[in-house]
Amino acid sequence: MGELNAGLLSSKAHISPKYFYDAQGSRLFDAITALDEYYPTRTEAAIFDSDATEISRVIPTRAVLIDLGAGNCAKAERLFPILNPDAYLAVDISSEFLFEALQGLGQRHPELPRYALAMDFSARFELSDSSTAWLAEKGLDDRPRVVFYPGSSIGNFAPHEALGLLQQVRAVCAAAGPGGGLLIGVDRVKSRTVLEAAYDDALGVTAAFNLNLLRHLNRVLGADFVLAHWKHVAFYCDHKSRIEMHLESLCEQTVRWPGAERLFRTGERIHTEHSYKWRPQDFQTLLTQAGFTSTEHWTDAEQWFSVFWATA
Ligand code: AVJ
């Protein structure tokens, strides 16, 4: 709770975007990915479809597929025909969700060794002792490792944090068989109109997703946020190449939770998310800075989204 308290009490209030994803929030995010305005999910899927042959050519065979932020594991499972892994290691912050998803996957792929690693890799990413022990026990410890990080989830990290995570990913890949690396989806800088519509859709699903964070805080923190007293704000910040999402107070109000309280003035905001957009050149430089040796890049016809393969 220290993190939440510190964020809410800071002069510019902020909350980590990981608090979006309670059960309700995960469902709302799924609904976002189906919106007309939210192009990233379908655009990335289209790239995986149209460049499947080339992608499967650069990915090492018989690899251990490490799915970062696996969620319901559906994205990775759809790529099994392209990636052809010999083992599947799903990493996610939400353990309940993960165990369930892996069980379902086991029914469809009974022959594929699979492992659930519940951890908050946004703080630091490394394989736990138990997961490396599992790999050794299966005789898979020197297989190439393919880390899969789709959906532009990297966008939640500021560039210097992204660099740190990519360095850790590279270290995990480099610790095993040759040819391993990272397959990552990255959202691109584009017109403000397209970007802002994607984060402020006409149906208000993204607004509900943002406001749901307050419901989640009421539950985990015992706070008394009144959702009707807040509104969703999303805009593109040009010079930082990022979407910012905030919750804006519609009145002067005091919010209380055990051990603390805070006054919010009309118009005061709680910062809830950054979603960085990249130019492919800059992202390629970042991959190189993180120590990856060679990179491949695929994009869609409109050049809205990028998929990179980077060899560790
Ligand atoms: C899950 C971080 C990739 O930034 O596009 C979608 C989250 N927030 N709509 C993104 C999100 C609002 C999403 N990521």
py3Dmol code that shows the C-alpha trace and the ligand (Angstrom):
import py3Dmol

protein = """\
ATOM      1  CA  MET A   1       0.000   0.000   0.000  1.00  0.00           C
ATOM      2  CA  GLY A   2       3.019   2.261   0.382  1.00  0.00           C
ATOM      3  CA  GLU A   3       3.127   2.871  -3.345  1.00  0.00           C
ATOM      4  CA  LEU A   4      -0.567   3.823  -3.517  1.00  0.00           C
ATOM      5  CA  ASN A   5      -0.354   6.133  -0.507  1.00  0.00           C
ATOM      6  CA  ALA A   6       2.723   7.868  -1.833  1.00  0.00           C
ATOM      7  CA  GLY A   7       1.157   8.357  -5.265  1.00  0.00           C
ATOM      8  CA  LEU A   8      -2.162   9.670  -3.970  1.00  0.00           C
ATOM      9  CA  LEU A   9      -0.549  12.012  -1.463  1.00  0.00           C
ATOM     10  CA  SER A  10       2.074  13.419  -3.800  1.00  0.00           C
ATOM     11  CA  SER A  11       1.567  17.031  -4.925  1.00  0.00           C
ATOM     12  CA  LYS A  12       0.839  15.766  -8.439  1.00  0.00           C
ATOM     13  CA  ALA A  13      -1.250  12.709  -7.615  1.00  0.00           C
ATOM     14  CA  HIS A  14      -0.483   9.597  -9.651  1.00  0.00           C
ATOM     15  CA  ILE A  15      -1.320   5.895  -9.642  1.00  0.00           C
ATOM     16  CA  SER A  16       0.462   3.090 -11.482  1.00  0.00           C
ATOM     17  CA  PRO A  17      -1.481   1.793 -14.517  1.00  0.00           C
ATOM     18  CA  LYS A  18      -1.181  -1.722 -13.143  1.00  0.00           C
ATOM     19  CA  TYR A  19      -4.155  -0.835 -10.889  1.00  0.00           C
ATOM     20  CA  PHE A  20      -6.391  -0.750 -13.977  1.00  0.00           C
ATOM     21  CA  TYR A  21      -6.388  -4.504 -14.122  1.00  0.00           C
ATOM     22  CA  ASP A  22      -8.753  -5.954 -11.563  1.00  0.00           C
ATOM     23  CA  ALA A  23     -11.250  -8.479 -13.000  1.00  0.00           C
ATOM     24  CA  GLN A  24     -13.569  -5.704 -14.212  1.00  0.00           C
ATOM     25  CA  GLY A  25     -10.662  -3.687 -15.613  1.00  0.00           C
ATOM     26  CA  SER A  26      -9.340  -6.671 -17.552  1.00  0.00           C
ATOM     27  CA  ARG A  27     -12.775  -7.128 -19.133  1.00  0.00           C
ATOM     28  CA  LEU A  28     -12.934  -3.413 -19.969  1.00  0.00           C
ATOM     29  CA  PHE A  29      -9.500  -3.607 -21.571  1.00  0.00           C
ATOM     30  CA  ASP A  30     -10.705  -6.539 -23.709  1.00  0.00           C
ATOM     31  CA  ALA A  31     -13.637  -4.328 -24.762  1.00  0.00           C
ATOM     32  CA  ILE A  32     -11.199  -1.523 -25.664  1.00  0.00           C
ATOM     33  CA  THR A  33      -9.291  -3.835 -28.002  1.00  0.00           C
ATOM     34  CA  ALA A  34     -12.536  -4.414 -29.946  1.00  0.00           C
ATOM     35  CA  LEU A  35     -13.284  -0.692 -30.449  1.00  0.00           C
ATOM     36  CA  ASP A  36     -13.150   0.878 -33.920  1.00  0.00           C
ATOM     37  CA  GLU A  37     -10.930   3.665 -32.583  1.00  0.00           C
ATOM     38  CA  TYR A  38      -8.445   1.373 -30.824  1.00  0.00           C
ATOM     39  CA  TYR A  39      -6.272   0.312 -33.764  1.00  0.00           C
ATOM     40  CA  PRO A  40      -3.220  -1.252 -31.966  1.00  0.00           C
ATOM     41  CA  THR A  41      -4.582  -4.734 -31.287  1.00  0.00           C
ATOM     42  CA  ARG A  42      -5.988  -5.427 -34.749  1.00  0.00           C
ATOM     43  CA  THR A  43      -3.080  -3.711 -36.518  1.00  0.00           C
ATOM     44  CA  GLU A  44      -0.529  -5.823 -34.668  1.00  0.00           C
ATOM     45  CA  ALA A  45      -2.539  -8.968 -35.429  1.00  0.00           C
ATOM     46  CA  ALA A  46      -2.589  -8.020 -39.113  1.00  0.00           C
ATOM     47  CA  ILE A  47       1.216  -7.677 -39.117  1.00  0.00           C
ATOM     48  CA  PHE A  48       1.604 -11.114 -37.514  1.00  0.00           C
ATOM     49  CA  ASP A  49      -0.717 -12.483 -40.212  1.00  0.00           C
ATOM     50  CA  SER A  50       0.811 -10.860 -43.267  1.00  0.00           C
ATOM     51  CA  ASP A  51       4.455 -11.312 -42.202  1.00  0.00           C
ATOM     52  CA  ALA A  52       4.055 -14.733 -40.596  1.00  0.00           C
ATOM     53  CA  THR A  53       6.462 -16.456 -42.976  1.00  0.00           C
ATOM     54  CA  GLU A  54       9.283 -13.991 -42.433  1.00  0.00           C
ATOM     55  CA  ILE A  55       8.716 -13.853 -38.700  1.00  0.00           C
ATOM     56  CA  SER A  56       8.852 -17.627 -38.375  1.00  0.00           C
ATOM     57  CA  ARG A  57      12.072 -17.579 -40.418  1.00  0.00           C
ATOM     58  CA  VAL A  58      13.963 -15.414 -37.913  1.00  0.00           C
ATOM     59  CA  ILE A  59      12.604 -17.046 -34.741  1.00  0.00           C
ATOM     60  CA  PRO A  60      14.729 -19.956 -33.523  1.00  0.00           C
ATOM     61  CA  THR A  61      13.069 -23.354 -33.578  1.00  0.00           C
ATOM     62  CA  ARG A  62      12.522 -25.544 -30.492  1.00  0.00           C
ATOM     63  CA  ALA A  63      12.610 -22.448 -28.312  1.00  0.00           C
ATOM     64  CA  VAL A  64      11.218 -21.720 -24.882  1.00  0.00           C
ATOM     65  CA  LEU A  65       8.537 -19.075 -25.430  1.00  0.00           C
ATOM     66  CA  ILE A  66       8.399 -16.573 -22.565  1.00  0.00           C
ATOM     67  CA  ASP A  67       5.169 -14.578 -22.660  1.00  0.00           C
ATOM     68  CA  LEU A  68       5.500 -11.249 -20.813  1.00  0.00           C
ATOM     69  CA  GLY A  69       2.147 -10.055 -19.470  1.00  0.00           C
ATOM     70  CA  ALA A  70       0.493 -13.203 -20.767  1.00  0.00           C
ATOM     71  CA  GLY A  71      -2.998 -12.345 -19.481  1.00  0.00           C
ATOM     72  CA  ASN A  72      -5.349 -14.914 -20.995  1.00  0.00           C
ATOM     73  CA  CYS A  73      -2.463 -16.331 -23.090  1.00  0.00           C
ATOM     74  CA  ALA A  74      -4.593 -15.984 -26.254  1.00  0.00           C
ATOM     75  CA  LYS A  75      -2.178 -13.791 -28.216  1.00  0.00           C
ATOM     76  CA  ALA A  76       0.724 -16.187 -27.760  1.00  0.00           C
ATOM     77  CA  GLU A  77      -1.435 -19.214 -28.449  1.00  0.00           C
ATOM     78  CA  ARG A  78      -2.521 -17.721 -31.766  1.00  0.00           C
ATOM     79  CA  LEU A  79       1.168 -17.474 -32.704  1.00  0.00           C
ATOM     80  CA  PHE A  80       2.061 -21.065 -31.786  1.00  0.00           C
ATOM     81  CA  PRO A  81       1.809 -22.084 -35.478  1.00  0.00           C
ATOM     82  CA  ILE A  82       4.377 -19.391 -36.380  1.00  0.00           C
ATOM     83  CA  LEU A  83       6.646 -19.652 -33.347  1.00  0.00           C
ATOM     84  CA  ASN A  84       6.430 -23.401 -32.840  1.00  0.00           C
ATOM     85  CA  PRO A  85       7.739 -23.390 -29.262  1.00  0.00           C
ATOM     86  CA  ASP A  86       8.858 -26.497 -27.367  1.00  0.00           C
ATOM     87  CA  ALA A  87       7.813 -24.967 -24.047  1.00  0.00           C
ATOM     88  CA  TYR A  88       5.680 -22.090 -22.867  1.00  0.00           C
ATOM     89  CA  LEU A  89       6.454 -19.924 -19.847  1.00  0.00           C
ATOM     90  CA  ALA A  90       3.716 -17.406 -19.080  1.00  0.00           C
ATOM     91  CA  VAL A  91       4.595 -14.381 -16.922  1.00  0.00           C
ATOM     92  CA  ASP A  92       1.924 -12.130 -15.450  1.00  0.00           C
ATOM     93  CA  ILE A  93       1.289 -10.025 -12.382  1.00  0.00           C
ATOM     94  CA  SER A  94      -2.153 -11.560 -11.828  1.00  0.00           C
ATOM     95  CA  SER A  95      -1.641 -15.158 -10.688  1.00  0.00           C
ATOM     96  CA  GLU A  96      -5.284 -16.326 -10.475  1.00  0.00           C
ATOM     97  CA  PHE A  97      -6.026 -15.313 -14.030  1.00  0.00           C
ATOM     98  CA  LEU A  98      -2.785 -16.901 -15.220  1.00  0.00           C
ATOM     99  CA  PHE A  99      -3.283 -20.345 -13.658  1.00  0.00           C
ATOM    100  CA  GLU A 100      -6.777 -20.534 -15.131  1.00  0.00           C
ATOM    101  CA  ALA A 101      -5.608 -19.509 -18.581  1.00  0.00           C
ATOM    102  CA  LEU A 102      -2.764 -22.037 -18.533  1.00  0.00           C
ATOM    103  CA  GLN A 103      -5.138 -24.794 -17.541  1.00  0.00           C
ATOM    104  CA  GLY A 104      -7.328 -24.055 -20.549  1.00  0.00           C
ATOM    105  CA  LEU A 105      -4.291 -23.935 -22.792  1.00  0.00           C
ATOM    106  CA  GLY A 106      -3.180 -27.324 -21.449  1.00  0.00           C
ATOM    107  CA  GLN A 107      -6.398 -28.863 -22.697  1.00  0.00           C
ATOM    108  CA  ARG A 108      -5.764 -27.626 -26.224  1.00  0.00           C
ATOM    109  CA  HIS A 109      -1.987 -28.314 -26.195  1.00  0.00           C
ATOM    110  CA  PRO A 110      -1.532 -31.238 -23.806  1.00  0.00           C
ATOM    111  CA  GLU A 111       1.924 -32.043 -25.224  1.00  0.00           C
ATOM    112  CA  LEU A 112       3.397 -28.570 -24.622  1.00  0.00           C
ATOM    113  CA  PRO A 113       5.286 -28.152 -21.313  1.00  0.00           C
ATOM    114  CA  ARG A 114       3.984 -24.989 -19.657  1.00  0.00           C
ATOM    115  CA  TYR A 115       4.789 -22.973 -16.567  1.00  0.00           C
ATOM    116  CA  ALA A 116       3.174 -20.004 -14.820  1.00  0.00           C
ATOM    117  CA  LEU A 117       5.449 -17.374 -13.336  1.00  0.00           C
ATOM    118  CA  ALA A 118       3.479 -14.835 -11.290  1.00  0.00           C
ATOM    119  CA  MET A 119       5.562 -11.706 -10.847  1.00  0.00           C
ATOM    120  CA  ASP A 120       5.535  -7.938 -11.259  1.00  0.00           C
ATOM    121  CA  PHE A 121       8.196  -7.717 -13.968  1.00  0.00           C
ATOM    122  CA  SER A 122       7.735  -3.937 -14.233  1.00  0.00           C
ATOM    123  CA  ALA A 123       9.952  -3.661 -11.136  1.00  0.00           C
ATOM    124  CA  ARG A 124      12.583  -6.106 -12.392  1.00  0.00           C
ATOM    125  CA  PHE A 125      12.466  -9.011 -14.833  1.00  0.00           C
ATOM    126  CA  GLU A 126      14.385 -12.223 -14.258  1.00  0.00           C
ATOM    127  CA  LEU A 127      13.463 -15.892 -14.219  1.00  0.00           C
ATOM    128  CA  SER A 128      12.742 -17.190 -10.733  1.00  0.00           C
ATOM    129  CA  ASP A 129      14.814 -20.080  -9.344  1.00  0.00           C
ATOM    130  CA  SER A 130      11.757 -22.313  -9.510  1.00  0.00           C
ATOM    131  CA  SER A 131      11.162 -21.572 -13.194  1.00  0.00           C
ATOM    132  CA  THR A 132      14.808 -22.233 -14.142  1.00  0.00           C
ATOM    133  CA  ALA A 133      14.647 -25.418 -12.056  1.00  0.00           C
ATOM    134  CA  TRP A 134      11.552 -26.407 -14.035  1.00  0.00           C
ATOM    135  CA  LEU A 135      13.364 -25.768 -17.331  1.00  0.00           C
ATOM    136  CA  ALA A 136      16.322 -27.873 -16.166  1.00  0.00           C
ATOM    137  CA  GLU A 137      14.051 -30.680 -15.051  1.00  0.00           C
ATOM    138  CA  LYS A 138      12.422 -30.723 -18.522  1.00  0.00           C
ATOM    139  CA  GLY A 139      15.843 -30.697 -20.177  1.00  0.00           C
ATOM    140  CA  LEU A 140      15.105 -27.282 -21.704  1.00  0.00           C
ATOM    141  CA  ASP A 141      17.613 -25.089 -19.895  1.00  0.00           C
ATOM    142  CA  ASP A 142      19.923 -24.520 -22.865  1.00  0.00           C
ATOM    143  CA  ARG A 143      17.185 -23.979 -25.464  1.00  0.00           C
ATOM    144  CA  PRO A 144      16.978 -20.552 -27.110  1.00  0.00           C
ATOM    145  CA  ARG A 145      14.597 -18.258 -25.277  1.00  0.00           C
ATOM    146  CA  VAL A 146      12.075 -16.181 -27.212  1.00  0.00           C
ATOM    147  CA  VAL A 147      10.536 -13.407 -25.158  1.00  0.00           C
ATOM    148  CA  PHE A 148       7.168 -12.251 -26.519  1.00  0.00           C
ATOM    149  CA  TYR A 149       6.013  -8.780 -25.464  1.00  0.00           C
ATOM    150  CA  PRO A 150       3.109  -7.730 -27.701  1.00  0.00           C
ATOM    151  CA  GLY A 151       0.468  -5.022 -27.633  1.00  0.00           C
ATOM    152  CA  SER A 152       2.804  -2.053 -27.123  1.00  0.00           C
ATOM    153  CA  SER A 153       2.761  -2.729 -23.397  1.00  0.00           C
ATOM    154  CA  ILE A 154       6.297  -1.312 -23.462  1.00  0.00           C
ATOM    155  CA  GLY A 155       4.515   2.029 -23.993  1.00  0.00           C
ATOM    156  CA  ASN A 156       3.747   2.237 -20.285  1.00  0.00           C
ATOM    157  CA  PHE A 157       7.467   2.664 -19.622  1.00  0.00           C
ATOM    158  CA  ALA A 158       9.309   5.948 -20.016  1.00  0.00           C
ATOM    159  CA  PRO A 159      12.281   5.545 -22.381  1.00  0.00           C
ATOM    160  CA  HIS A 160      14.880   5.111 -19.607  1.00  0.00           C
ATOM    161  CA  GLU A 161      12.682   2.534 -17.837  1.00  0.00           C
ATOM    162  CA  ALA A 162      12.053   0.746 -21.124  1.00  0.00           C
ATOM    163  CA  LEU A 163      15.803   0.522 -21.616  1.00  0.00           C
ATOM    164  CA  GLY A 164      16.168  -1.118 -18.192  1.00  0.00           C
ATOM    165  CA  LEU A 165      13.483  -3.702 -18.934  1.00  0.00           C
ATOM    166  CA  LEU A 166      14.955  -4.474 -22.375  1.00  0.00           C
ATOM    167  CA  GLN A 167      18.397  -4.994 -20.817  1.00  0.00           C
ATOM    168  CA  GLN A 168      16.882  -7.475 -18.355  1.00  0.00           C
ATOM    169  CA  VAL A 169      15.046  -9.261 -21.175  1.00  0.00           C
ATOM    170  CA  ARG A 170      18.282  -9.501 -23.148  1.00  0.00           C
ATOM    171  CA  ALA A 171      20.083 -10.960 -20.135  1.00  0.00           C
ATOM    172  CA  VAL A 172      17.392 -13.642 -19.716  1.00  0.00           C
ATOM    173  CA  CYS A 173      17.699 -14.556 -23.427  1.00  0.00           C
ATOM    174  CA  ALA A 174      21.495 -14.470 -23.452  1.00  0.00           C
ATOM    175  CA  ALA A 175      21.656 -16.853 -20.463  1.00  0.00           C
ATOM    176  CA  ALA A 176      20.460 -19.776 -22.622  1.00  0.00           C
ATOM    177  CA  GLY A 177      20.914 -21.260 -26.096  1.00  0.00           C
ATOM    178  CA  PRO A 178      22.035 -19.146 -29.079  1.00  0.00           C
ATOM    179  CA  GLY A 179      19.585 -17.415 -31.403  1.00  0.00           C
ATOM    180  CA  GLY A 180      17.179 -16.304 -28.700  1.00  0.00           C
ATOM    181  CA  GLY A 181      15.712 -12.832 -28.563  1.00  0.00           C
ATOM    182  CA  LEU A 182      12.721 -10.571 -28.232  1.00  0.00           C
ATOM    183  CA  LEU A 183       9.559 -10.338 -30.373  1.00  0.00           C
ATOM    184  CA  ILE A 184       7.894  -7.071 -29.429  1.00  0.00           C
ATOM    185  CA  GLY A 185       4.966  -4.942 -30.628  1.00  0.00           C
ATOM    186  CA  VAL A 186       5.430  -1.167 -30.454  1.00  0.00           C
ATOM    187  CA  ASP A 187       2.899   1.572 -31.215  1.00  0.00           C
ATOM    188  CA  ARG A 188       4.122   4.377 -33.454  1.00  0.00           C
ATOM    189  CA  VAL A 189       3.970   8.152 -33.483  1.00  0.00           C
ATOM    190  CA  LYS A 190       1.118   9.207 -35.788  1.00  0.00           C
ATOM    191  CA  SER A 191      -1.525  11.886 -36.209  1.00  0.00           C
ATOM    192  CA  ARG A 192      -2.923  13.360 -33.007  1.00  0.00           C
ATOM    193  CA  THR A 193      -6.500  12.753 -34.197  1.00  0.00           C
ATOM    194  CA  VAL A 194      -5.973   9.025 -34.578  1.00  0.00           C
ATOM    195  CA  LEU A 195      -4.079   8.754 -31.288  1.00  0.00           C
ATOM    196  CA  GLU A 196      -6.507  10.761 -29.197  1.00  0.00           C
ATOM    197  CA  ALA A 197      -9.567   8.932 -30.558  1.00  0.00           C
ATOM    198  CA  ALA A 198      -7.956   5.621 -29.583  1.00  0.00           C
ATOM    199  CA  TYR A 199      -7.753   6.774 -25.952  1.00  0.00           C
ATOM    200  CA  ASP A 200     -11.060   8.668 -25.809  1.00  0.00           C
ATOM    201  CA  ASP A 201     -13.532   6.566 -27.768  1.00  0.00           C
ATOM    202  CA  ALA A 202     -17.089   7.589 -28.596  1.00  0.00           C
ATOM    203  CA  LEU A 203     -18.652   4.780 -26.540  1.00  0.00           C
ATOM    204  CA  GLY A 204     -16.790   5.819 -23.432  1.00  0.00           C
ATOM    205  CA  VAL A 205     -15.204   2.418 -22.853  1.00  0.00           C
ATOM    206  CA  THR A 206     -11.760   3.921 -22.193  1.00  0.00           C
ATOM    207  CA  ALA A 207     -13.384   6.429 -19.828  1.00  0.00           C
ATOM    208  CA  ALA A 208     -14.983   3.515 -17.946  1.00  0.00           C
ATOM    209  CA  PHE A 209     -11.632   1.697 -17.921  1.00  0.00           C
ATOM    210  CA  ASN A 210      -9.939   4.755 -16.420  1.00  0.00           C
ATOM    211  CA  LEU A 211     -12.690   5.417 -13.840  1.00  0.00           C
ATOM    212  CA  ASN A 212     -12.745   1.743 -12.860  1.00  0.00           C
ATOM    213  CA  LEU A 213      -9.345   2.343 -11.285  1.00  0.00           C
ATOM    214  CA  LEU A 214     -11.118   4.365  -8.572  1.00  0.00           C
ATOM    215  CA  ARG A 215     -13.478   1.441  -7.887  1.00  0.00           C
ATOM    216  CA  HIS A 216     -10.436  -0.784  -7.593  1.00  0.00           C
ATOM    217  CA  LEU A 217      -8.825   1.670  -5.128  1.00  0.00           C
ATOM    218  CA  ASN A 218     -12.015   1.822  -3.066  1.00  0.00           C
ATOM    219  CA  ARG A 219     -11.732  -1.931  -2.699  1.00  0.00           C
ATOM    220  CA  VAL A 220      -7.996  -2.468  -2.136  1.00  0.00           C
ATOM    221  CA  LEU A 221      -7.365   0.712  -0.171  1.00  0.00           C
ATOM    222  CA  GLY A 222     -10.758   1.123   1.523  1.00  0.00           C
ATOM    223  CA  ALA A 223     -11.051   4.579  -0.062  1.00  0.00           C
ATOM    224  CA  ASP A 224     -14.313   6.478  -0.664  1.00  0.00           C
ATOM    225  CA  PHE A 225     -13.877   7.830  -4.211  1.00  0.00           C
ATOM    226  CA  VAL A 226     -17.214   8.839  -5.750  1.00  0.00           C
ATOM    227  CA  LEU A 227     -16.911   7.963  -9.435  1.00  0.00           C
ATOM    228  CA  ALA A 228     -19.472  10.577 -10.514  1.00  0.00           C
ATOM    229  CA  HIS A 229     -17.128  13.278  -9.179  1.00  0.00           C
ATOM    230  CA  TRP A 230     -14.396  12.443 -11.703  1.00  0.00           C
ATOM    231  CA  LYS A 231     -13.966  12.566 -15.441  1.00  0.00           C
ATOM    232  CA  HIS A 232     -11.677  10.823 -17.909  1.00  0.00           C
ATOM    233  CA  VAL A 233      -9.065  12.987 -19.662  1.00  0.00           C
ATOM    234  CA  ALA A 234      -6.742  11.738 -22.420  1.00  0.00           C
ATOM    235  CA  PHE A 235      -4.469  13.740 -24.714  1.00  0.00           C
ATOM    236  CA  TYR A 236      -1.361  13.364 -26.819  1.00  0.00           C
ATOM    237  CA  CYS A 237       1.740  15.182 -25.645  1.00  0.00           C
ATOM    238  CA  ASP A 238       3.818  15.930 -28.720  1.00  0.00           C
ATOM    239  CA  HIS A 239       7.186  16.684 -27.213  1.00  0.00           C
ATOM    240  CA  LYS A 240       7.145  13.542 -25.047  1.00  0.00           C
ATOM    241  CA  SER A 241       5.575  11.360 -27.774  1.00  0.00           C
ATOM    242  CA  ARG A 242       3.061   9.971 -25.339  1.00  0.00           C
ATOM    243  CA  ILE A 243      -0.620   9.706 -24.580  1.00  0.00           C
ATOM    244  CA  GLU A 244      -1.394  10.808 -21.046  1.00  0.00           C
ATOM    245  CA  MET A 245      -4.473   9.649 -19.194  1.00  0.00           C
ATOM    246  CA  HIS A 246      -5.738  11.427 -16.106  1.00  0.00           C
ATOM    247  CA  LEU A 247      -8.795  11.494 -13.849  1.00  0.00           C
ATOM    248  CA  GLU A 248      -9.960  15.045 -13.272  1.00  0.00           C
ATOM    249  CA  SER A 249     -11.844  16.162 -10.190  1.00  0.00           C
ATOM    250  CA  LEU A 250     -15.202  17.756 -11.096  1.00  0.00           C
ATOM    251  CA  CYS A 251     -15.557  19.525  -7.733  1.00  0.00           C
ATOM    252  CA  GLU A 252     -13.666  20.330  -4.568  1.00  0.00           C
ATOM    253  CA  GLN A 253     -13.735  17.118  -2.559  1.00  0.00           C
ATOM    254  CA  THR A 254     -11.928  15.221   0.168  1.00  0.00           C
ATOM    255  CA  VAL A 255     -11.196  11.543  -0.379  1.00  0.00           C
ATOM    256  CA  ARG A 256     -10.529   9.397   2.692  1.00  0.00           C
ATOM    257  CA  TRP A 257      -8.971   6.003   3.262  1.00  0.00           C
ATOM    258  CA  PRO A 258      -7.610   4.314   6.405  1.00  0.00           C
ATOM    259  CA  GLY A 259      -4.789   6.414   7.794  1.00  0.00           C
ATOM    260  CA  ALA A 260      -4.980   9.249   5.249  1.00  0.00           C
ATOM    261  CA  GLU A 261      -7.101  11.718   3.333  1.00  0.00           C
ATOM    262  CA  ARG A 262      -6.618  14.173   0.511  1.00  0.00           C
ATOM    263  CA  LEU A 263      -8.347  17.283  -0.708  1.00  0.00           C
ATOM    264  CA  PHE A 264      -8.744  17.547  -4.480  1.00  0.00           C
ATOM    265  CA  ARG A 265      -9.645  20.927  -5.992  1.00  0.00           C
ATOM    266  CA  THR A 266     -11.896  21.342  -9.015  1.00  0.00           C
ATOM    267  CA  GLY A 267      -9.877  20.522 -12.106  1.00  0.00           C
ATOM    268  CA  GLU A 268      -7.074  18.802 -10.167  1.00  0.00           C
ATOM    269  CA  ARG A 269      -5.939  15.566 -11.764  1.00  0.00           C
ATOM    270  CA  ILE A 270      -4.719  12.114 -10.855  1.00  0.00           C
ATOM    271  CA  HIS A 271      -2.296  10.867 -13.460  1.00  0.00           C
ATOM    272  CA  THR A 272      -3.113   7.254 -14.316  1.00  0.00           C
ATOM    273  CA  GLU A 273      -1.196   6.282 -17.457  1.00  0.00           C
ATOM    274  CA  HIS A 274       1.511   7.138 -19.966  1.00  0.00           C
ATOM    275  CA  SER A 275       1.423   5.370 -23.296  1.00  0.00           C
ATOM    276  CA  TYR A 276       4.600   6.195 -25.195  1.00  0.00           C
ATOM    277  CA  LYS A 277       4.628   6.115 -28.981  1.00  0.00           C
ATOM    278  CA  TRP A 278       7.838   5.417 -30.859  1.00  0.00           C
ATOM    279  CA  ARG A 279       9.510   6.181 -34.155  1.00  0.00           C
ATOM    280  CA  PRO A 280      10.947   2.911 -35.473  1.00  0.00           C
ATOM    281  CA  GLN A 281      14.419   4.455 -35.758  1.00  0.00           C
ATOM    282  CA  ASP A 282      14.400   5.454 -32.102  1.00  0.00           C
ATOM    283  CA  PHE A 283      13.108   2.094 -30.953  1.00  0.00           C
ATOM    284  CA  GLN A 284      15.776   0.306 -32.935  1.00  0.00           C
ATOM    285  CA  THR A 285      18.399   2.481 -31.256  1.00  0.00           C
ATOM    286  CA  LEU A 286      16.900   1.583 -27.867  1.00  0.00           C
ATOM    287  CA  LEU A 287      17.164  -2.138 -28.687  1.00  0.00           C
ATOM    288  CA  THR A 288      20.800  -1.685 -29.646  1.00  0.00           C
ATOM    289  CA  GLN A 289      21.503   0.293 -26.479  1.00  0.00           C
ATOM    290  CA  ALA A 290      19.970  -2.595 -24.514  1.00  0.00           C
ATOM    291  CA  GLY A 291      22.593  -4.895 -26.036  1.00  0.00           C
ATOM    292  CA  PHE A 292      20.599  -6.685 -28.732  1.00  0.00           C
ATOM    293  CA  THR A 293      22.846  -7.486 -31.685  1.00  0.00           C
ATOM    294  CA  SER A 294      20.561  -7.401 -34.716  1.00  0.00           C
ATOM    295  CA  THR A 295      17.004  -6.314 -35.364  1.00  0.00           C
ATOM    296  CA  GLU A 296      14.239  -6.962 -37.896  1.00  0.00           C
ATOM    297  CA  HIS A 297      11.208  -4.777 -38.327  1.00  0.00           C
ATOM    298  CA  TRP A 298       7.734  -5.222 -39.812  1.00  0.00           C
ATOM    299  CA  THR A 299       4.906  -2.704 -40.098  1.00  0.00           C
ATOM    300  CA  ASP A 300       1.391  -2.333 -41.563  1.00  0.00           C
ATOM    301  CA  ALA A 301       0.400  -0.474 -44.744  1.00  0.00           C
ATOM    302  CA  GLU A 302      -0.492   2.698 -42.800  1.00  0.00           C
ATOM    303  CA  GLN A 303       2.690   2.448 -40.695  1.00  0.00           C
ATOM    304  CA  TRP A 304       0.702   2.736 -37.496  1.00  0.00           C
ATOM    305  CA  PHE A 305       2.311  -0.121 -35.581  1.00  0.00           C
ATOM    306  CA  SER A 306       5.655  -1.923 -35.557  1.00  0.00           C
ATOM    307  CA  VAL A 307       6.743  -5.444 -34.722  1.00  0.00           C
ATOM    308  CA  PHE A 308      10.445  -5.938 -33.957  1.00  0.00           C
ATOM    309  CA  TRP A 309      12.553  -9.047 -33.633  1.00  0.00           C
ATOM    310  CA  ALA A 310      15.802  -8.416 -31.781  1.00  0.00           C
ATOM    311  CA  THR A 311      18.457 -11.122 -31.393  1.00  0.00           C
ATOM    312  CA  ALA A 312      20.004 -11.276 -27.921  1.00  0.00           C
TER     313      ALA A 312
END
"""
ligand_1 = """\
14
AVJ
C -1.957 -2.125 -22.509
C -0.528 -0.267 -22.170
C -0.752 -1.222 -24.352
O -1.393 1.983 -23.775
O -2.648 1.338 -25.414
C -5.507 1.211 -23.676
C -3.481 0.403 -22.284
N -4.971 2.367 -21.947
N -6.356 2.251 -23.579
C -2.198 1.207 -24.275
C -4.619 1.311 -22.641
C -6.047 2.937 -22.521
C -2.654 -0.014 -23.462
N -1.488 -0.888 -23.106
"""
view = py3Dmol.view(width=600, height=400)
view.addModel(protein, "pdb")
view.setStyle({"model": 0}, {"cartoon": {"style": "trace"}})
view.addModel(ligand_1, "xyz")
view.setStyle({"model": 1}, {"stick": {}})
view.zoomTo()
view.show()
